Amino acid sequence: MSTASRAAPVKPVPRPTPDTRPFWDGTAAGELRIQRCRACERHFFYPRPACPHCGSGDVAWVTASGRATLHSYVINHRPAPGFEDEAPYVIAIVELEEGVRMMTNLAGVPADPDHLPLDLPLRVVFEQRGDVRLPLFTPAEAR
């Protein structure tokens, strides 16, 4: 088979589950939603049925501010299938204003350490992929 006849790899699309459906409904509405425990009042992410801090099952979905800072990152030069045309790109851990960390990609900033100081102020943006919108982060001053 020639390379011309091969289909280009497609970026993977997340599949919502019952536990993650409120998160994905939020991204579809342009909101970053995380969970908050009603018992100990702490926020947490990734979605789960009980608070990882106190074990309570009394948790609620809340809309996060969408503001974050860059906690850590790696510049990926060996892209996964579907991401070849974007390499290099930044895979980051951001710390939300609410105190939780999440893994994401950065957009609107060069994949260069000179442009990626730790604690860089960020804001959430959304990218459509298939049937879902993914939360990405971009420098806060970028519009």
C-alpha positions, 0 to 999 in steps of 0.5 A: 500500500502506498503512503498516498492511499493511507488515511491520516490518523485522526485525533482521539475523541474522549468518550463521556461516561456517567461520571464525566458527563457533567464535565463534558456538558460544561465544556459544550456550554463553554464552562470548565466544571469541576467537583466540590465536596459539600462536606469538607468544601474542597474542590477536586479533579478528575471526576469521581463519585466521592471526595478524595480528601474526606471520602464523602459522597456528597459532591457537587459540580461547580463552574470553575473560574477558568483561570490557572497557572502553569505548574509543569510541562513537557514539550512533546517532539514525538507526537501521538497519531493524529498530532503529527502536524502539531509537533512540537506541542506543550503538554502541561499540568495547570493549577486552577485558581480553585486549587486543583491541577489538571493535565491539558495542552497549551495553545497560543504559546510557542513550544519553547521554554523561553515562553513557558515560565512556571506560574504563567497566568493562563485562561481556559479556551475550548477546542472542538474535537468530534462531538466534544469540546476539550479544555485547553489553556492559553496565556491569560493576556492572549485574546 
